[in-house]
Amino acid sequence: MKVAKFGGSSVADASMIRKVAQIILDDKDRKFIIVSAPGKRNDSDIKVTDLLVELGEKHAANESVDAIKAKVVERFQTMIHNLSLSSAIVDDISETIDQVLINPSIKDHRLDSLKAMGEDSLAKILSAYLQSLGEEATYINPRDAGIIVSDEPGNAQVLDESYEKIYRLREHKGIMIIPGFFGFTKDQKLMTFPRGGSDITGAIIAAGVKADLYENFTDVDSVYCVNPNIVENPKEISELTYKEMRELSYAGFSVFQDEALIPAFKAKIPVCIKNTHNPDKEGTMIVSERTEPSSGTVVGIASDRGFLSLYVSKYLMNREIGFGKNLLQILVDEGISFEHAPSGIDDMSVIIREENFPKAKEEKVMKRIQEELEVDMVTVERDLAMIMLVGEGMNSTYGVASQSTQAFANAGVNIEMINQGSSEVSVMFGIKEERIEESVQSLYQVFFES
């Protein structure tokens, strides 16, 4: 029994819907289908979710929404016409938008209800299209599927009690089409997951029905060991562990949001990333434990821009009980989240995404650290990039650090920071962000071409 999730690019228009339907019908084990909202049809196009967000923002600002609503409806109307489906579906979509906009009882989470319409409408269309082909297909609303979530608009978390309810879906006959991205609270409020939440829905359903496999269809053949925009024709990864995938997705890999696979991970359900345009290709398997040894110590190189380092130095810092706590408490007080905090005997660096530490807060935070913690030095260094080497075999392999530093030396790049995670699945390097491309290329040459 398989759960298959199709991303926005896989359901962008009628021709893609036909491909998706054929993929579903080619494997009778694909019983549970999760869909995203329609994505871009071309580079200049707009995702349906983005249109719905704009619609919600205009409504909140008391501006006219007629033009945006027309774009949303036209998008689905074109799809339905090209699939030769009933126009009643379009009328239903239009009426539902109007009801959401005027319903006073959902004022606090109206945007969630609007954002969810992309996935919900697409699920109804795919279900109707499969039925038109003579298949036993059913649209299942997440409420009826049993997806119970916390009351956190835009950041819903699935509740454990959902899984027992979801397991009952196994009793249904035929193909079940479930919209991704949202669930319902105990008091029936619609709440969306974080952006990219259809992946989360797929993992939740896979865990709930105890699937043999969770297939995630996207627009790439597999996960690459490095960003193909930096290295031309990089090697594909045939198998990853959950730990490796989470590290890679956190550090800039765009296949998954870094928390999307947690429900599948907890249930130890393997995940396969496949290409909707090339469904016969094996893709990349993500497993709890590797079935065969990795051919190399490092399985992937991830990179991301937009970081800064808050550096603090104080003589005998290591003897001052609670220094780290007090430093981080200042960040908490100022509403600043951090990513990493490597430390030495007399110094500590806090790595923060620049978007979380605007320059407007910099002077105040540094003044508080100086006065309250009585430090010898506090500085902020911006425009940093983080490069992460990932591989579960690194903790038992000699020479990874020396090979890494040699790669940076070969590229003539100075390392600003080195940090190894406690899991020993990754090693992170901080560098100036303008040197990110040559650094990644040099690391790729050392670990994948040498």
C-alpha positions as CSV (number, residue, x, y, z in Angstrom):
1,M,0.0,0.0,0.0
2,K,1.5,3.3,-1.1
3,V,0.8,7.0,-0.4
4,A,1.7,9.3,-3.3
5,K,2.0,13.0,-3.1
6,F,2.1,15.3,-6.1
7,G,3.6,18.8,-5.8
8,G,2.5,22.0,-7.4
9,S,4.5,21.6,-10.6
10,S,3.0,18.1,-11.0
11,V,-0.6,19.5,-11.1
12,A,0.0,22.9,-12.8
13,D,-2.4,22.3,-15.7
14,A,-4.7,19.8,-17.4
15,S,-1.8,18.0,-19.2
16,M,-0.1,17.4,-15.9
17,I,-3.3,16.2,-14.4
18,R,-3.5,13.6,-17.1
19,K,0.1,12.5,-16.4
20,V,-0.7,12.2,-12.7
21,A,-3.8,10.2,-13.3
22,Q,-1.8,7.8,-15.5
23,I,0.9,7.4,-12.8
24,I,-1.8,6.6,-10.3
25,L,-3.4,4.0,-12.5
26,D,-0.1,2.4,-13.4
27,D,0.3,1.1,-9.9
28,K,-2.8,-0.3,-8.1
29,D,-0.9,0.0,-4.7
30,R,-1.2,3.8,-5.1
31,K,-4.4,4.1,-3.1
32,F,-3.9,7.3,-1.1
33,I,-3.1,10.4,-3.2
34,I,-2.1,13.8,-1.7
35,V,-2.1,16.9,-3.9
36,S,-0.7,20.4,-3.7
37,A,-2.3,23.5,-5.2
38,P,-1.5,24.2,-8.9
39,G,2.0,25.6,-9.3
40,K,3.6,27.7,-12.1
41,R,2.9,26.6,-15.7
42,N,5.9,28.6,-16.8
43,D,8.6,30.9,-15.3
44,S,6.4,34.0,-15.6
45,D,3.3,32.3,-14.1
46,I,2.0,32.7,-10.5
47,K,1.2,29.9,-8.1
48,V,-2.4,29.6,-7.2
49,T,-1.5,29.7,-3.5
50,D,0.2,33.1,-4.0
51,L,-2.9,34.4,-5.8
52,L,-5.1,33.3,-2.8
53,V,-2.7,34.9,-0.3
54,E,-3.0,38.2,-2.3
55,L,-6.7,37.8,-2.4
56,G,-6.8,37.5,1.4
57,E,-4.5,40.5,1.9
58,K,-6.6,42.7,-0.3
59,H,-9.8,41.7,1.4
60,A,-8.2,42.4,4.8
61,A,-7.2,45.9,3.5
62,N,-10.8,46.5,2.3
63,E,-9.6,46.6,-1.3
64,S,-11.4,45.1,-4.3
65,V,-10.7,41.4,-4.8
66,D,-12.6,40.9,-8.0
67,A,-9.6,40.9,-10.3
68,I,-7.6,38.4,-8.2
69,K,-10.6,36.2,-7.7
70,A,-11.1,36.1,-11.5
71,K,-7.6,34.9,-11.9
72,V,-8.0,32.1,-9.5
73,V,-11.3,31.0,-11.0
74,E,-10.0,31.3,-14.5
75,R,-7.1,29.0,-13.6
76,F,-9.3,26.2,-12.5
77,Q,-11.9,26.9,-15.2
78,T,-9.2,26.4,-17.9
79,M,-8.1,23.2,-16.3
80,I,-11.7,21.8,-16.0
81,H,-12.5,22.8,-19.6
82,N,-9.4,21.0,-20.9
83,L,-10.3,17.9,-18.9
84,S,-13.9,17.9,-20.2
85,L,-15.3,18.0,-16.7
86,S,-18.5,19.6,-15.4
87,S,-18.5,23.4,-15.1
88,A,-20.3,22.9,-11.8
89,I,-16.9,22.5,-10.2
90,V,-16.0,26.0,-11.2
91,D,-19.2,27.4,-9.7
92,D,-18.5,25.6,-6.5
93,I,-15.0,27.1,-6.3
94,S,-16.3,30.6,-6.9
95,E,-19.1,30.2,-4.4
96,T,-16.7,28.8,-1.8
97,I,-14.4,31.8,-2.1
98,D,-17.4,34.2,-1.6
99,Q,-18.5,32.3,1.5
100,V,-15.0,32.4,3.0
101,L,-14.8,36.1,2.5
102,I,-18.1,37.0,4.1
103,N,-18.1,34.4,7.0
104,P,-17.6,36.4,10.2
105,S,-17.0,33.3,12.3
106,I,-13.6,32.6,10.6
107,K,-12.2,36.1,10.8
108,D,-9.1,35.1,12.8
109,H,-8.2,32.3,10.4
110,R,-9.7,33.5,7.1
111,L,-6.4,33.6,5.3
112,D,-5.8,29.9,6.2
113,S,-9.2,29.0,4.7
114,L,-8.4,30.9,1.5
115,K,-4.9,29.4,1.2
116,A,-6.3,25.9,1.6
117,M,-8.6,26.3,-1.4
118,G,-5.9,25.7,-3.9
119,E,-5.2,22.1,-2.6
120,D,-8.9,21.5,-1.9
121,S,-10.1,22.5,-5.3
122,L,-7.4,20.5,-7.1
123,A,-8.2,17.4,-5.1
124,K,-11.9,17.7,-6.2
125,I,-10.8,18.1,-9.8
126,L,-8.4,15.1,-9.8
127,S,-11.1,13.0,-8.2
128,A,-13.7,14.0,-10.8
129,Y,-11.2,13.3,-13.6
130,L,-10.4,9.8,-12.4
131,Q,-14.1,9.1,-12.1
132,S,-14.5,10.3,-15.7
133,L,-12.1,7.6,-16.6
134,G,-14.3,5.0,-15.0
135,E,-12.2,4.7,-11.8
136,E,-13.5,4.4,-8.3
137,A,-12.0,7.6,-6.9
138,T,-13.2,9.6,-3.9
139,Y,-12.4,13.1,-2.6
140,I,-11.7,13.0,1.1
141,N,-11.7,16.2,3.1
142,P,-8.9,16.3,5.7
143,R,-11.6,16.6,8.4
144,D,-13.1,13.3,7.3
145,A,-9.6,11.8,6.9
146,G,-9.0,12.5,10.6
147,I,-6.2,15.1,10.4
148,I,-6.6,16.9,13.7
149,V,-4.3,19.8,14.3
150,S,-3.3,22.5,16.8
151,D,-5.0,25.9,16.8
152,E,-2.0,27.8,15.2
153,P,-2.9,29.6,12.0
154,G,-0.3,29.0,9.3
155,N,1.8,26.8,11.6
156,A,-0.5,23.9,12.6
157,Q,0.9,20.8,14.1
158,V,-0.7,17.4,13.8
159,L,-2.0,15.9,17.1
160,D,-1.2,12.3,17.9
161,E,-4.8,11.3,18.2
162,S,-5.1,11.8,14.4
163,Y,-3.3,8.6,13.5
164,E,-5.9,6.2,14.9
165,K,-8.6,8.0,12.9
166,I,-6.5,8.1,9.7
167,Y,-5.8,4.3,10.0
168,R,-9.5,3.7,9.3
169,L,-9.0,5.1,5.8
170,R,-7.7,1.6,4.9
171,E,-11.3,0.4,5.0
172,H,-12.3,2.6,2.1
173,K,-12.4,1.1,-1.4
174,G,-10.9,2.6,-4.5
175,I,-8.5,5.6,-4.8
176,M,-8.7,8.4,-2.1
177,I,-7.7,11.9,-3.1
178,I,-6.8,14.1,-0.1
179,P,-5.9,17.8,-0.3
180,G,-2.6,18.6,1.4
181,F,-1.6,21.6,3.4
182,F,-4.3,21.8,6.0
183,G,-6.3,20.0,8.8
184,F,-8.9,20.9,11.4
185,T,-8.8,21.6,15.1
186,K,-11.0,19.8,17.6
187,D,-13.5,22.6,17.3
188,Q,-13.5,22.4,13.5
189,K,-11.4,25.4,12.6
190,L,-9.4,25.0,9.4
191,M,-5.7,25.5,10.0
192,T,-2.8,25.3,7.5
193,F,0.6,23.8,8.0
194,P,3.7,25.8,7.3
195,R,4.4,26.6,3.6
196,G,5.2,23.4,1.8
197,G,2.7,21.7,4.1
198,S,1.4,19.2,1.5
199,D,4.6,17.2,2.1
200,I,3.6,17.2,5.8
201,T,0.1,15.9,4.9
202,G,1.6,13.1,2.8
203,A,3.9,12.1,5.7
204,I,1.0,12.2,8.1
205,I,-1.3,10.0,5.9
206,A,1.6,7.6,5.3
207,A,2.2,7.2,9.0
208,G,-1.5,7.0,9.8
209,V,-2.3,4.2,7.3
210,K,1.0,2.5,8.0
211,A,1.9,2.6,4.3
212,D,4.7,0.4,2.8
213,L,6.0,3.5,0.9
214,Y,5.5,7.2,0.7
215,E,6.2,8.4,-2.9
216,N,6.8,12.2,-3.3
217,F,6.5,13.2,-6.9
218,T,8.1,16.4,-8.0
219,D,10.0,17.8,-11.0
220,V,13.4,16.3,-10.5
221,D,14.6,12.7,-11.0
222,S,16.2,12.5,-7.6
223,V,18.0,14.4,-4.9
224,Y,21.4,15.6,-6.1
225,C,24.5,15.6,-3.9
226,V,24.9,19.4,-4.4
227,N,22.9,22.3,-5.8
228,P,22.9,21.8,-9.7
229,N,22.8,25.6,-10.0
230,I,26.4,25.6,-8.5
231,V,27.8,22.4,-9.9
232,E,26.9,21.3,-13.4
233,N,25.4,17.8,-13.7
234,P,26.1,16.7,-10.1
235,K,25.8,13.1,-9.0
236,E,22.4,11.8,-7.9
237,I,21.9,10.3,-4.5
238,S,20.2,6.9,-4.7
239,E,19.7,6.5,-0.9
240,L,19.7,8.8,2.1
241,T,18.8,8.3,5.7
242,Y,16.3,10.4,7.4
243,K,19.0,12.1,9.5
244,E,20.9,13.0,6.4
245,M,17.9,14.3,4.6
246,R,16.9,16.5,7.5
247,E,20.3,18.0,7.7
248,L,20.4,18.7,4.0
249,S,16.9,20.2,3.9
250,Y,17.6,22.4,6.8
251,A,20.8,23.7,5.1
252,G,19.3,24.8,1.8
253,F,18.1,21.7,-0.1
254,S,14.7,22.6,-1.5
255,V,13.2,19.2,-2.1
256,F,11.6,19.2,1.4
257,Q,11.0,21.6,4.2
258,D,13.2,20.5,7.0
259,E,10.3,19.2,9.2
260,A,8.1,17.7,6.5
261,L,9.2,14.1,6.9
262,I,9.0,13.8,10.7
263,P,5.7,11.8,10.8
264,A,7.1,9.3,8.3
265,F,10.4,9.3,10.1
266,K,8.8,8.4,13.4
267,A,6.8,5.6,11.8
268,K,10.0,4.4,9.9
269,I,8.2,4.5,6.5
270,P,10.6,4.8,3.6
271,V,10.1,7.8,1.3
272,C,10.9,7.8,-2.4
273,I,11.4,11.1,-4.3
274,K,10.3,10.6,-8.0
275,N,9.8,12.7,-11.1
276,T,6.3,13.1,-12.5
277,H,7.8,13.6,-15.9
278,N,9.9,10.4,-15.6
279,P,8.0,8.1,-13.2
280,D,9.9,4.9,-14.2
281,K,13.2,6.3,-12.9
282,E,14.1,4.8,-9.5
283,G,14.5,8.2,-7.8
284,T,16.0,8.7,-4.3
285,M,15.0,6.5,-1.4
286,I,15.0,8.0,2.1
287,V,15.2,5.3,4.8
288,S,15.6,5.1,8.6
289,E,18.7,3.0,8.2
290,R,20.8,2.5,5.1
291,T,20.3,-0.9,3.5
292,E,23.8,-1.0,2.1
293,P,27.0,1.0,2.9
294,S,27.4,4.4,1.3
295,S,29.9,4.6,-1.5
296,G,31.4,7.7,0.2
297,T,31.6,9.3,3.6
298,V,30.0,12.5,2.5
299,V,26.6,12.0,0.8
300,G,25.7,15.7,0.2
301,I,26.9,19.3,0.3
302,A,24.3,21.9,1.2
303,S,24.7,25.6,1.2
304,D,22.7,28.7,2.2
305,R,23.2,32.5,2.3
306,G,21.9,35.1,4.6
307,F,23.6,34.5,8.0
308,L,25.4,36.6,10.6
309,S,27.6,35.8,13.5
310,L,27.2,37.5,16.9
311,Y,30.6,37.1,18.5
312,V,31.1,37.6,22.3
313,S,34.4,37.3,24.2
314,K,35.0,37.4,27.9
315,Y,38.0,36.2,29.9
316,L,37.1,33.1,32.1
317,M,33.7,32.8,30.4
318,N,33.8,29.1,31.0
319,R,33.8,29.6,34.8
320,E,30.8,31.9,34.8
321,I,27.8,29.8,35.5
322,G,24.8,30.7,33.3
323,F,26.7,33.0,30.9
324,G,25.3,31.2,27.8
325,K,21.8,31.2,29.2
326,N,22.0,34.9,30.0
327,L,23.3,35.7,26.5
328,L,20.6,33.7,24.8
329,Q,18.0,35.2,27.1
330,I,18.8,38.6,25.8
331,L,18.0,37.3,22.3
332,V,14.8,35.8,23.6
333,D,13.8,39.2,25.1
334,E,14.4,40.9,21.8
335,G,12.5,38.2,19.8
336,I,15.5,36.9,18.0
337,S,15.9,33.2,17.2
338,F,19.3,31.6,16.6
339,E,20.6,28.7,14.5
340,H,23.9,27.6,16.1
341,A,26.0,28.5,19.1
342,P,29.6,27.2,18.8
343,S,31.7,28.2,21.8
344,G,35.3,28.2,23.1
345,I,36.8,28.7,26.6
346,D,36.6,32.5,26.5
347,D,34.3,33.2,23.5
348,M,31.0,32.2,22.0
349,S,29.5,32.8,18.6
350,V,25.7,32.8,17.9
351,I,24.8,32.2,14.3
352,I,21.6,33.9,13.3
353,R,19.7,34.3,10.0
354,E,20.0,38.0,9.0
355,E,16.2,38.2,8.5
356,N,15.8,37.5,12.2
357,F,18.3,40.1,13.4
358,P,17.5,43.4,11.6
359,K,20.1,46.2,11.9
360,A,17.6,48.2,13.8
361,K,18.0,45.9,16.7
362,E,21.7,45.5,16.5
363,E,22.8,48.5,18.6
364,K,20.3,47.7,21.4
365,V,21.3,44.0,21.6
366,M,25.0,44.8,21.6
367,K,24.6,47.5,24.3
368,R,22.6,45.0,26.5
369,I,25.3,42.3,26.1
370,Q,28.0,44.8,26.9
371,E,26.3,46.2,30.0
372,E,24.5,43.2,31.4
373,L,27.2,40.5,30.8
374,E,30.2,42.8,31.2
375,V,32.0,41.2,28.2
376,D,35.4,42.2,26.8
377,M,34.2,42.3,23.2
378,V,31.0,41.9,21.2
379,T,30.8,42.2,17.4
380,V,28.4,41.4,14.6
381,E,29.7,40.0,11.3
382,R,27.1,39.9,8.5
383,D,26.9,38.6,4.9
384,L,27.9,35.0,5.9
385,A,27.0,31.7,4.1
386,M,26.8,28.3,5.7
387,I,28.1,25.2,3.9
388,M,27.3,21.8,5.4
389,L,28.8,18.5,4.6
390,V,26.4,15.7,5.5
391,G,26.9,11.9,5.9
392,E,26.3,9.4,8.6
393,G,29.7,7.8,8.0
394,M,31.7,10.9,8.9
395,N,31.9,10.1,12.6
396,S,33.9,7.0,12.0
397,T,36.0,8.2,9.1
398,Y,39.5,9.8,9.3
399,G,40.4,12.9,7.3
400,V,37.1,14.5,6.6
401,A,38.1,17.7,8.3
402,S,41.5,17.9,6.7
403,Q,40.0,17.2,3.2
404,S,37.4,19.9,3.8
405,T,39.9,22.6,4.9
406,Q,42.1,21.7,2.0
407,A,39.2,22.2,-0.4
408,F,38.7,25.7,1.0
409,A,42.4,26.4,0.8
410,N,42.3,25.2,-2.9
411,A,39.6,27.7,-3.6
412,G,41.5,30.5,-1.7
413,V,38.6,30.9,0.8
414,N,39.0,31.8,4.4
415,I,36.9,29.8,6.9
416,E,35.1,32.1,9.4
417,M,33.6,29.3,11.5
418,I,33.6,25.5,11.9
419,N,30.9,23.6,13.8
420,Q,30.2,19.9,14.1
421,G,26.7,18.9,15.2
422,S,26.4,16.6,18.2
423,S,24.8,14.0,16.0
424,E,28.1,13.9,14.0
425,V,26.0,13.6,10.8
426,S,27.2,17.0,9.6
427,V,30.0,19.5,9.7
428,M,29.2,23.2,9.1
429,F,31.5,25.9,7.8
430,G,30.9,29.6,7.8
431,I,32.4,31.7,5.1
432,K,31.8,35.1,3.4
433,E,28.7,34.6,1.2
434,E,30.4,36.0,-2.0
435,R,32.7,33.0,-2.0
436,I,30.0,30.3,-1.7
437,E,30.1,29.0,-5.3
438,E,33.8,28.4,-5.6
439,S,33.8,26.8,-2.1
440,V,31.0,24.4,-3.0
441,Q,32.7,23.5,-6.3
442,S,36.0,22.8,-4.6
443,L,34.3,20.6,-1.9
444,Y,32.4,18.7,-4.6
445,Q,35.7,18.1,-6.5
446,V,37.4,16.7,-3.3
447,F,34.6,14.5,-2.1
448,F,32.8,13.4,-5.3
449,E,35.4,13.6,-8.1
450,S,38.7,12.8,-6.6
